Amino acid sequence: MSFARGVQKLFIGNLPWTVSTKELQGYFSKFGHVQSSNVIYDKTTGLSRGYGFIVFSTRDGYANATNKPYHTLEGRLLDVQPAAS
């Protein structure tokens, strides 16, 4: 698997509305060092749009997260996929 310029970015869908960028980073940091995390918010309402992105600083963190068959956060099954660069 090749990575563009060493970026290991994941799309995280089906996020609970209550999950913040900090909580998302906290969850995924157990798989490896998280370079950045971002929950996407609606500019009009300020509410979470239910998805975000995680960028790992290492291939190991990315591999550890993608090799796990499922992820749950606050009881909700997350949709974790490689993000389009």
Chimera marker file (.cmm) of the C-alpha trace (Angstrom):
<marker_set name="trace">
<marker id="1" x="0.000" y="0.000" z="0.000" r="1" g="1" b="0" radius="0.5"/>
<marker id="2" x="1.459" y="3.355" z="-0.939" r="1" g="1" b="0" radius="0.5"/>
<marker id="3" x="0.863" y="6.649" z="0.784" r="1" g="1" b="0" radius="0.5"/>
<marker id="4" x="0.993" y="10.082" z="-0.772" r="1" g="1" b="0" radius="0.5"/>
<marker id="5" x="3.801" y="11.988" z="0.955" r="1" g="1" b="0" radius="0.5"/>
<marker id="6" x="3.578" y="9.781" z="4.043" r="1" g="1" b="0" radius="0.5"/>
<marker id="7" x="0.046" y="10.860" z="4.937" r="1" g="1" b="0" radius="0.5"/>
<marker id="8" x="-2.035" y="8.205" z="6.645" r="1" g="1" b="0" radius="0.5"/>
<marker id="9" x="-5.506" y="9.742" z="6.634" r="1" g="1" b="0" radius="0.5"/>
<marker id="10" x="-8.759" y="8.040" z="7.615" r="1" g="1" b="0" radius="0.5"/>
<marker id="11" x="-12.342" y="9.134" z="7.041" r="1" g="1" b="0" radius="0.5"/>
<marker id="12" x="-14.436" y="8.497" z="10.167" r="1" g="1" b="0" radius="0.5"/>
<marker id="13" x="-18.173" y="8.378" z="9.526" r="1" g="1" b="0" radius="0.5"/>
<marker id="14" x="-21.260" y="7.770" z="11.662" r="1" g="1" b="0" radius="0.5"/>
<marker id="15" x="-19.843" y="9.814" z="14.547" r="1" g="1" b="0" radius="0.5"/>
<marker id="16" x="-22.171" y="10.571" z="17.455" r="1" g="1" b="0" radius="0.5"/>
<marker id="17" x="-23.023" y="14.286" z="17.523" r="1" g="1" b="0" radius="0.5"/>
<marker id="18" x="-21.540" y="14.547" z="20.997" r="1" g="1" b="0" radius="0.5"/>
<marker id="19" x="-18.007" y="13.517" z="19.940" r="1" g="1" b="0" radius="0.5"/>
<marker id="20" x="-15.520" y="16.398" z="19.707" r="1" g="1" b="0" radius="0.5"/>
<marker id="21" x="-12.242" y="16.590" z="17.811" r="1" g="1" b="0" radius="0.5"/>
<marker id="22" x="-10.406" y="15.988" z="21.105" r="1" g="1" b="0" radius="0.5"/>
<marker id="23" x="-12.449" y="12.857" z="21.894" r="1" g="1" b="0" radius="0.5"/>
<marker id="24" x="-11.946" y="11.527" z="18.369" r="1" g="1" b="0" radius="0.5"/>
<marker id="25" x="-8.198" y="12.004" z="18.719" r="1" g="1" b="0" radius="0.5"/>
<marker id="26" x="-8.243" y="10.364" z="22.150" r="1" g="1" b="0" radius="0.5"/>
<marker id="27" x="-9.950" y="7.256" z="20.802" r="1" g="1" b="0" radius="0.5"/>
<marker id="28" x="-7.653" y="6.812" z="17.804" r="1" g="1" b="0" radius="0.5"/>
<marker id="29" x="-4.445" y="7.645" z="19.696" r="1" g="1" b="0" radius="0.5"/>
<marker id="30" x="-4.484" y="4.137" z="21.175" r="1" g="1" b="0" radius="0.5"/>
<marker id="31" x="-3.587" y="2.836" z="17.703" r="1" g="1" b="0" radius="0.5"/>
<marker id="32" x="-0.617" y="5.173" z="17.204" r="1" g="1" b="0" radius="0.5"/>
<marker id="33" x="0.411" y="8.812" z="17.281" r="1" g="1" b="0" radius="0.5"/>
<marker id="34" x="-2.333" y="11.013" z="15.824" r="1" g="1" b="0" radius="0.5"/>
<marker id="35" x="-0.891" y="13.940" z="13.886" r="1" g="1" b="0" radius="0.5"/>
<marker id="36" x="-4.277" y="15.635" z="13.551" r="1" g="1" b="0" radius="0.5"/>
<marker id="37" x="-7.961" y="15.008" z="14.073" r="1" g="1" b="0" radius="0.5"/>
<marker id="38" x="-10.898" y="16.990" z="12.815" r="1" g="1" b="0" radius="0.5"/>
<marker id="39" x="-14.655" y="16.660" z="13.341" r="1" g="1" b="0" radius="0.5"/>
<marker id="40" x="-16.578" y="18.457" z="10.590" r="1" g="1" b="0" radius="0.5"/>
<marker id="41" x="-19.202" y="20.930" z="11.824" r="1" g="1" b="0" radius="0.5"/>
<marker id="42" x="-22.063" y="22.590" z="9.984" r="1" g="1" b="0" radius="0.5"/>
<marker id="43" x="-21.170" y="26.269" z="9.590" r="1" g="1" b="0" radius="0.5"/>
<marker id="44" x="-24.791" y="27.378" z="9.987" r="1" g="1" b="0" radius="0.5"/>
<marker id="45" x="-25.922" y="25.336" z="12.998" r="1" g="1" b="0" radius="0.5"/>
<marker id="46" x="-22.566" y="24.643" z="14.651" r="1" g="1" b="0" radius="0.5"/>
<marker id="47" x="-23.571" y="20.985" z="15.056" r="1" g="1" b="0" radius="0.5"/>
<marker id="48" x="-21.410" y="18.036" z="14.089" r="1" g="1" b="0" radius="0.5"/>
<marker id="49" x="-22.089" y="16.735" z="10.589" r="1" g="1" b="0" radius="0.5"/>
<marker id="50" x="-21.410" y="13.199" z="11.871" r="1" g="1" b="0" radius="0.5"/>
<marker id="51" x="-18.016" y="12.641" z="10.302" r="1" g="1" b="0" radius="0.5"/>
<marker id="52" x="-14.397" y="13.632" z="10.599" r="1" g="1" b="0" radius="0.5"/>
<marker id="53" x="-10.831" y="12.762" z="9.724" r="1" g="1" b="0" radius="0.5"/>
<marker id="54" x="-7.802" y="11.332" z="11.508" r="1" g="1" b="0" radius="0.5"/>
<marker id="55" x="-4.222" y="11.640" z="10.256" r="1" g="1" b="0" radius="0.5"/>
<marker id="56" x="-1.640" y="9.304" z="11.766" r="1" g="1" b="0" radius="0.5"/>
<marker id="57" x="2.008" y="10.331" z="11.824" r="1" g="1" b="0" radius="0.5"/>
<marker id="58" x="3.126" y="6.718" z="11.337" r="1" g="1" b="0" radius="0.5"/>
<marker id="59" x="2.151" y="3.888" z="9.026" r="1" g="1" b="0" radius="0.5"/>
<marker id="60" x="1.927" y="1.622" z="12.081" r="1" g="1" b="0" radius="0.5"/>
<marker id="61" x="-0.851" y="3.708" z="13.642" r="1" g="1" b="0" radius="0.5"/>
<marker id="62" x="-2.744" y="3.763" z="10.362" r="1" g="1" b="0" radius="0.5"/>
<marker id="63" x="-2.315" y="0.002" z="9.923" r="1" g="1" b="0" radius="0.5"/>
<marker id="64" x="-3.346" y="-0.729" z="13.519" r="1" g="1" b="0" radius="0.5"/>
<marker id="65" x="-6.541" y="1.306" z="13.114" r="1" g="1" b="0" radius="0.5"/>
<marker id="66" x="-7.449" y="-0.112" z="9.701" r="1" g="1" b="0" radius="0.5"/>
<marker id="67" x="-6.730" y="-3.711" z="10.751" r="1" g="1" b="0" radius="0.5"/>
<marker id="68" x="-9.271" y="-3.552" z="13.575" r="1" g="1" b="0" radius="0.5"/>
<marker id="69" x="-12.515" y="-5.056" z="12.216" r="1" g="1" b="0" radius="0.5"/>
<marker id="70" x="-14.798" y="-2.479" z="13.840" r="1" g="1" b="0" radius="0.5"/>
<marker id="71" x="-14.667" y="0.662" z="15.969" r="1" g="1" b="0" radius="0.5"/>
<marker id="72" x="-17.308" y="1.897" z="18.400" r="1" g="1" b="0" radius="0.5"/>
<marker id="73" x="-17.451" y="5.253" z="20.131" r="1" g="1" b="0" radius="0.5"/>
<marker id="74" x="-20.171" y="6.113" z="22.648" r="1" g="1" b="0" radius="0.5"/>
<marker id="75" x="-21.971" y="2.916" z="21.631" r="1" g="1" b="0" radius="0.5"/>
<marker id="76" x="-22.076" y="3.749" z="17.940" r="1" g="1" b="0" radius="0.5"/>
<marker id="77" x="-20.383" y="1.690" z="15.218" r="1" g="1" b="0" radius="0.5"/>
<marker id="78" x="-18.039" y="3.970" z="13.270" r="1" g="1" b="0" radius="0.5"/>
<marker id="79" x="-17.477" y="3.895" z="9.531" r="1" g="1" b="0" radius="0.5"/>
<marker id="80" x="-13.668" y="3.897" z="9.172" r="1" g="1" b="0" radius="0.5"/>
<marker id="81" x="-12.203" y="4.077" z="5.658" r="1" g="1" b="0" radius="0.5"/>
<marker id="82" x="-9.048" y="5.339" z="3.978" r="1" g="1" b="0" radius="0.5"/>
<marker id="83" x="-9.653" y="8.992" z="3.081" r="1" g="1" b="0" radius="0.5"/>
<marker id="84" x="-9.215" y="10.272" z="-0.440" r="1" g="1" b="0" radius="0.5"/>
<marker id="85" x="-6.206" y="12.567" z="-0.477" r="1" g="1" b="0" radius="0.5"/>
<link id1="1" id2="2" r="1" g="1" b="0" radius="0.2"/>
<link id1="2" id2="3" r="1" g="1" b="0" radius="0.2"/>
<link id1="3" id2="4" r="1" g="1" b="0" radius="0.2"/>
<link id1="4" id2="5" r="1" g="1" b="0" radius="0.2"/>
<link id1="5" id2="6" r="1" g="1" b="0" radius="0.2"/>
<link id1="6" id2="7" r="1" g="1" b="0" radius="0.2"/>
<link id1="7" id2="8" r="1" g="1" b="0" radius="0.2"/>
<link id1="8" id2="9" r="1" g="1" b="0" radius="0.2"/>
<link id1="9" id2="10" r="1" g="1" b="0" radius="0.2"/>
<link id1="10" id2="11" r="1" g="1" b="0" radius="0.2"/>
<link id1="11" id2="12" r="1" g="1" b="0" radius="0.2"/>
<link id1="12" id2="13" r="1" g="1" b="0" radius="0.2"/>
<link id1="13" id2="14" r="1" g="1" b="0" radius="0.2"/>
<link id1="14" id2="15" r="1" g="1" b="0" radius="0.2"/>
<link id1="15" id2="16" r="1" g="1" b="0" radius="0.2"/>
<link id1="16" id2="17" r="1" g="1" b="0" radius="0.2"/>
<link id1="17" id2="18" r="1" g="1" b="0" radius="0.2"/>
<link id1="18" id2="19" r="1" g="1" b="0" radius="0.2"/>
<link id1="19" id2="20" r="1" g="1" b="0" radius="0.2"/>
<link id1="20" id2="21" r="1" g="1" b="0" radius="0.2"/>
<link id1="21" id2="22" r="1" g="1" b="0" radius="0.2"/>
<link id1="22" id2="23" r="1" g="1" b="0" radius="0.2"/>
<link id1="23" id2="24" r="1" g="1" b="0" radius="0.2"/>
<link id1="24" id2="25" r="1" g="1" b="0" radius="0.2"/>
<link id1="25" id2="26" r="1" g="1" b="0" radius="0.2"/>
<link id1="26" id2="27" r="1" g="1" b="0" radius="0.2"/>
<link id1="27" id2="28" r="1" g="1" b="0" radius="0.2"/>
<link id1="28" id2="29" r="1" g="1" b="0" radius="0.2"/>
<link id1="29" id2="30" r="1" g="1" b="0" radius="0.2"/>
<link id1="30" id2="31" r="1" g="1" b="0" radius="0.2"/>
<link id1="31" id2="32" r="1" g="1" b="0" radius="0.2"/>
<link id1="32" id2="33" r="1" g="1" b="0" radius="0.2"/>
<link id1="33" id2="34" r="1" g="1" b="0" radius="0.2"/>
<link id1="34" id2="35" r="1" g="1" b="0" radius="0.2"/>
<link id1="35" id2="36" r="1" g="1" b="0" radius="0.2"/>
<link id1="36" id2="37" r="1" g="1" b="0" radius="0.2"/>
<link id1="37" id2="38" r="1" g="1" b="0" radius="0.2"/>
<link id1="38" id2="39" r="1" g="1" b="0" radius="0.2"/>
<link id1="39" id2="40" r="1" g="1" b="0" radius="0.2"/>
<link id1="40" id2="41" r="1" g="1" b="0" radius="0.2"/>
<link id1="41" id2="42" r="1" g="1" b="0" radius="0.2"/>
<link id1="42" id2="43" r="1" g="1" b="0" radius="0.2"/>
<link id1="43" id2="44" r="1" g="1" b="0" radius="0.2"/>
<link id1="44" id2="45" r="1" g="1" b="0" radius="0.2"/>
<link id1="45" id2="46" r="1" g="1" b="0" radius="0.2"/>
<link id1="46" id2="47" r="1" g="1" b="0" radius="0.2"/>
<link id1="47" id2="48" r="1" g="1" b="0" radius="0.2"/>
<link id1="48" id2="49" r="1" g="1" b="0" radius="0.2"/>
<link id1="49" id2="50" r="1" g="1" b="0" radius="0.2"/>
<link id1="50" id2="51" r="1" g="1" b="0" radius="0.2"/>
<link id1="51" id2="52" r="1" g="1" b="0" radius="0.2"/>
<link id1="52" id2="53" r="1" g="1" b="0" radius="0.2"/>
<link id1="53" id2="54" r="1" g="1" b="0" radius="0.2"/>
<link id1="54" id2="55" r="1" g="1" b="0" radius="0.2"/>
<link id1="55" id2="56" r="1" g="1" b="0" radius="0.2"/>
<link id1="56" id2="57" r="1" g="1" b="0" radius="0.2"/>
<link id1="57" id2="58" r="1" g="1" b="0" radius="0.2"/>
<link id1="58" id2="59" r="1" g="1" b="0" radius="0.2"/>
<link id1="59" id2="60" r="1" g="1" b="0" radius="0.2"/>
<link id1="60" id2="61" r="1" g="1" b="0" radius="0.2"/>
<link id1="61" id2="62" r="1" g="1" b="0" radius="0.2"/>
<link id1="62" id2="63" r="1" g="1" b="0" radius="0.2"/>
<link id1="63" id2="64" r="1" g="1" b="0" radius="0.2"/>
<link id1="64" id2="65" r="1" g="1" b="0" radius="0.2"/>
<link id1="65" id2="66" r="1" g="1" b="0" radius="0.2"/>
<link id1="66" id2="67" r="1" g="1" b="0" radius="0.2"/>
<link id1="67" id2="68" r="1" g="1" b="0" radius="0.2"/>
<link id1="68" id2="69" r="1" g="1" b="0" radius="0.2"/>
<link id1="69" id2="70" r="1" g="1" b="0" radius="0.2"/>
<link id1="70" id2="71" r="1" g="1" b="0" radius="0.2"/>
<link id1="71" id2="72" r="1" g="1" b="0" radius="0.2"/>
<link id1="72" id2="73" r="1" g="1" b="0" radius="0.2"/>
<link id1="73" id2="74" r="1" g="1" b="0" radius="0.2"/>
<link id1="74" id2="75" r="1" g="1" b="0" radius="0.2"/>
<link id1="75" id2="76" r="1" g="1" b="0" radius="0.2"/>
<link id1="76" id2="77" r="1" g="1" b="0" radius="0.2"/>
<link id1="77" id2="78" r="1" g="1" b="0" radius="0.2"/>
<link id1="78" id2="79" r="1" g="1" b="0" radius="0.2"/>
<link id1="79" id2="80" r="1" g="1" b="0" radius="0.2"/>
<link id1="80" id2="81" r="1" g="1" b="0" radius="0.2"/>
<link id1="81" id2="82" r="1" g="1" b="0" radius="0.2"/>
<link id1="82" id2="83" r="1" g="1" b="0" radius="0.2"/>
<link id1="83" id2="84" r="1" g="1" b="0" radius="0.2"/>
<link id1="84" id2="85" r="1" g="1" b="0" radius="0.2"/>
</marker_set>
